[in-house]
């Protein structure tokens, strides 16, 4: 843009001098010949060279702008919530791992049910063994409900940090200067949502475990009561407890 006035002057000079192209060359003092046609051609060549330079300058400016935009798009997000998310998720996973008595293990659950939740009562089982099994079932239910409260407390304890992380990530996403920063902020928001889904999964697993153990305890207690009544009456008839579906995480 800064070369346009100079170009206009050159073009005006060419237009003026072109009027003298038809005039015969004149002899100046000192024996120097002035040729207006040659002079006009030189000015035209200079104008064309100037136009080429301007085109090259515009091309370089466009390339510089493109490089700047690419540099912005490649800038990484100067913020990461992954460590905090991993710590929160590790805390909830640790709480799930603290389940006692009937833990989140298929083989351990099977052994516990074979021992304390039998589907049939052996005639050789003593009243003391029946009482011990009933006590174990009661303790299993109590521990399971306490475990639900522990997991709920852990999830609620991370709500504040989850809200802070969500607000920070949304702010980083809105202030992203390039595509890479926006993508990284979006990925971390997805990780935050995954953490929330993991929290819900943990709560559902703990609650399902507690509900299943309590239902099993109630069913087994009813069957045990019938077995004790049978023994008291001496009828010789055995009672079978109803099978209970166990929810595994």
C-alpha positions as CSV (number, residue, x, y, z in Angstrom):
1,X,0.0,0.0,0.0
2,X,2.9,2.3,0.7
3,X,4.1,2.0,-2.9
4,X,1.0,3.2,-4.7
5,X,1.8,6.9,-4.7
6,X,5.1,6.2,-6.3
7,X,3.5,3.9,-8.8
8,X,1.0,6.6,-9.7
9,X,3.8,9.1,-10.3
10,X,5.6,6.7,-12.5
11,X,2.4,5.9,-14.6
12,X,1.7,9.6,-14.9
13,X,5.2,10.2,-16.1
14,X,4.9,7.4,-18.6
15,X,1.6,8.9,-19.9
16,X,3.2,12.3,-20.3
17,X,6.3,11.0,-22.0
18,X,4.4,8.8,-24.3
19,X,3.0,11.9,-26.0
20,X,6.5,12.6,-27.1
21,X,7.1,9.2,-28.6
22,X,6.1,10.4,-32.1
23,X,8.5,13.4,-31.9
24,X,11.9,13.0,-33.4
25,X,14.9,12.6,-31.1
26,X,16.4,16.0,-30.1
27,X,20.1,16.8,-29.8
28,X,21.0,18.2,-26.4
29,X,24.0,20.3,-25.5
30,X,27.2,18.4,-25.2
31,X,26.3,15.9,-27.9
32,X,24.0,13.8,-25.6
33,X,20.9,12.4,-27.5
34,X,17.7,12.3,-25.5
35,X,15.3,9.5,-26.6
36,X,11.8,9.9,-25.1
37,X,10.7,6.5,-26.4
38,X,13.6,4.7,-24.6
39,X,12.9,6.8,-21.5
40,X,9.2,5.8,-21.5
41,X,10.1,2.1,-21.9
42,X,12.5,2.4,-18.9
43,X,9.7,3.9,-16.8
44,X,7.3,1.1,-17.9
45,X,9.8,-1.5,-16.9
46,X,10.4,0.2,-13.6
47,X,6.6,0.3,-12.9
48,X,6.3,-3.4,-13.8
49,X,9.2,-4.3,-11.5
50,X,7.6,-2.3,-8.7
51,X,4.3,-4.1,-9.2
52,X,6.1,-7.5,-9.0
53,X,7.8,-6.4,-5.7
54,X,4.4,-5.4,-4.3
55,X,3.0,-8.8,-5.2
56,X,5.9,-10.5,-3.6
57,X,5.4,-8.4,-0.4
58,X,1.7,-9.3,-0.3
59,X,2.6,-13.0,-0.8
60,X,5.2,-12.8,2.1
61,X,2.6,-11.1,4.3
62,X,0.1,-13.8,3.6
63,X,2.6,-16.5,4.4
64,X,3.6,-14.8,7.6
65,X,-0.1,-14.6,8.6
66,X,-0.6,-18.3,7.8
67,X,2.4,-19.2,9.9
68,X,1.2,-17.2,12.9
69,X,-2.2,-18.9,12.7
70,X,-0.5,-22.3,12.5
71,X,1.6,-21.4,15.5
72,X,-1.5,-20.4,17.5
73,X,-3.3,-23.7,16.5
74,X,-0.3,-25.7,17.8
75,X,0.0,-24.0,21.2
76,X,-0.7,-26.4,24.0
77,X,-3.2,-25.7,26.8
78,X,-1.4,-24.3,29.8
79,X,-3.7,-26.1,32.2
80,X,-4.3,-29.7,33.1
81,X,-6.9,-31.2,35.5
82,X,-5.8,-34.8,34.9
83,X,-3.8,-35.2,38.1
84,X,-6.6,-33.9,40.2
85,X,-9.1,-36.2,38.4
86,X,-6.9,-39.2,38.9
87,X,-6.5,-38.5,42.6
88,X,-10.3,-38.2,43.0
89,X,-10.9,-41.4,41.1
90,X,-8.1,-43.2,43.0
91,X,-9.9,-42.1,46.2
92,X,-13.2,-43.7,45.2
93,X,-11.5,-46.8,43.9
94,X,-9.7,-47.1,47.3
95,X,-13.0,-46.8,49.1
96,X,-14.4,-49.7,46.9
97,X,-11.4,-51.7,47.8
98,X,-12.1,-51.3,51.5
99,X,-15.2,-53.5,51.4
100,X,-14.8,-56.2,54.0
101,X,-16.4,-59.5,54.7
102,X,-18.2,-60.0,51.3
103,X,-15.8,-58.1,49.0
104,X,-16.1,-57.4,45.3
105,X,-14.8,-60.8,44.2
106,X,-16.8,-63.4,42.5
107,X,-15.0,-66.4,44.1
108,X,-15.2,-64.8,47.6
109,X,-18.9,-64.2,47.2
110,X,-19.5,-67.8,46.2
111,X,-17.6,-69.1,49.2
112,X,-19.5,-66.8,51.5
113,X,-22.9,-67.9,50.2
114,X,-22.0,-71.5,50.4
115,X,-21.0,-71.1,54.0
116,X,-23.6,-68.7,55.4
117,X,-26.4,-68.6,52.8
118,X,-27.1,-72.2,52.1
119,X,-30.0,-73.1,49.9
120,X,-30.7,-76.2,52.1
121,X,-30.1,-76.9,55.7
122,X,-28.2,-80.0,56.7
123,X,-29.8,-82.2,59.3
124,X,-26.4,-82.4,61.1
125,X,-26.2,-78.6,61.4
126,X,-26.4,-77.6,65.0
127,X,-28.4,-74.7,66.5
128,X,-25.1,-73.1,67.3
129,X,-24.0,-73.2,63.6
130,X,-27.3,-71.8,62.5
131,X,-27.0,-68.9,65.0
132,X,-23.4,-68.3,63.9
133,X,-24.5,-68.1,60.2
134,X,-27.3,-65.8,61.1
135,X,-24.9,-63.6,63.0
136,X,-22.5,-63.5,60.0
137,X,-25.3,-62.6,57.6
138,X,-26.4,-59.8,59.9
139,X,-22.8,-58.5,60.1
140,X,-22.5,-58.7,56.3
141,X,-25.6,-56.5,55.8
142,X,-24.4,-54.0,58.4
143,X,-21.0,-53.7,56.8
144,X,-22.5,-53.4,53.4
145,X,-24.7,-50.5,54.3
146,X,-21.8,-48.8,56.1
147,X,-19.8,-49.3,53.0
148,X,-22.4,-47.5,51.0
149,X,-22.2,-44.5,53.3
150,X,-18.4,-44.5,53.0
151,X,-18.6,-44.4,49.2
152,X,-21.3,-41.8,49.2
153,X,-19.2,-39.6,51.5
154,X,-16.2,-40.0,49.3
155,X,-18.1,-39.0,46.2
156,X,-19.7,-36.0,47.9
157,X,-16.3,-35.0,49.2
158,X,-15.0,-34.6,45.6
159,X,-18.0,-32.6,44.4
160,X,-16.4,-29.3,45.3
161,X,-13.2,-30.1,43.4
162,X,-15.2,-31.4,40.5
163,X,-17.1,-28.2,40.2
164,X,-13.9,-26.1,40.4
165,X,-12.3,-28.3,37.7
166,X,-15.3,-28.0,35.4
167,X,-15.3,-24.2,35.8
168,X,-11.6,-23.9,35.1
169,X,-11.8,-26.2,32.0
170,X,-14.8,-24.2,30.6
171,X,-12.8,-21.0,31.1
172,X,-9.8,-22.5,29.4
173,X,-11.9,-23.7,26.5
174,X,-13.5,-20.3,25.9
175,X,-10.1,-18.6,26.1
176,X,-8.4,-21.0,23.8
177,X,-6.2,-19.3,21.2
178,X,-6.0,-22.2,18.8
179,X,-7.5,-25.5,17.8
180,X,-5.1,-27.6,19.8
181,X,-5.9,-25.7,23.1
182,X,-9.7,-26.0,22.4
183,X,-9.3,-29.8,21.7
184,X,-7.3,-30.4,24.8
185,X,-9.8,-28.5,27.0
186,X,-12.6,-30.5,25.4
187,X,-10.7,-33.8,26.1
188,X,-10.2,-32.9,29.7
189,X,-13.9,-32.0,30.0
190,X,-14.7,-35.5,28.7
191,X,-12.3,-37.0,31.3
192,X,-14.2,-35.0,34.0
193,X,-17.5,-36.5,32.8
194,X,-15.9,-40.0,32.8
195,X,-14.9,-39.4,36.4
196,X,-18.5,-38.5,37.3
197,X,-19.7,-41.6,35.6
198,X,-17.2,-43.6,37.6
199,X,-18.5,-42.1,40.8
200,X,-22.1,-43.1,39.9
201,X,-20.9,-46.6,39.0
202,X,-19.2,-46.9,42.4
203,X,-22.3,-45.7,44.2
204,X,-24.5,-48.1,42.2
205,X,-22.1,-51.0,42.9
206,X,-22.0,-50.3,46.6
207,X,-25.8,-49.8,46.9
208,X,-26.5,-52.9,44.8
209,X,-24.2,-55.0,47.0
210,X,-25.9,-53.8,50.2
211,X,-29.4,-54.4,48.8
212,X,-28.5,-57.9,47.6
213,X,-26.9,-58.9,50.9
214,X,-29.9,-57.6,52.8
215,X,-32.4,-59.4,50.6
216,X,-30.3,-62.6,51.0
217,X,-30.3,-62.2,54.7
218,X,-34.0,-61.8,54.9
219,X,-34.6,-64.8,52.7
220,X,-32.2,-66.9,54.6
221,X,-33.7,-65.7,57.9
222,X,-37.1,-66.9,56.8
223,X,-35.8,-70.2,55.7
224,X,-33.9,-70.6,59.0
225,X,-37.0,-69.8,61.0
226,X,-38.8,-72.6,59.1
227,X,-35.9,-75.0,59.8
228,X,-36.0,-74.2,63.5
229,X,-39.8,-74.7,63.5
230,X,-39.4,-78.0,61.8
231,X,-36.8,-79.2,64.3
232,X,-39.0,-78.0,67.2
233,X,-42.0,-79.9,65.8
234,X,-39.9,-82.8,64.8
235,X,-41.7,-83.3,61.5
236,X,-38.5,-84.3,59.6
237,X,-39.3,-81.9,56.8
238,X,-36.5,-79.6,55.5
239,X,-37.0,-76.1,54.1
240,X,-35.2,-74.6,51.2
241,X,-34.4,-70.8,51.0
242,X,-35.3,-68.9,48.0
243,X,-32.4,-68.1,45.6
244,X,-31.3,-64.5,45.7
245,X,-29.8,-62.8,42.7
246,X,-26.4,-61.2,43.6
247,X,-25.3,-58.0,41.7
248,X,-21.7,-58.1,40.9
249,X,-19.8,-54.8,40.1
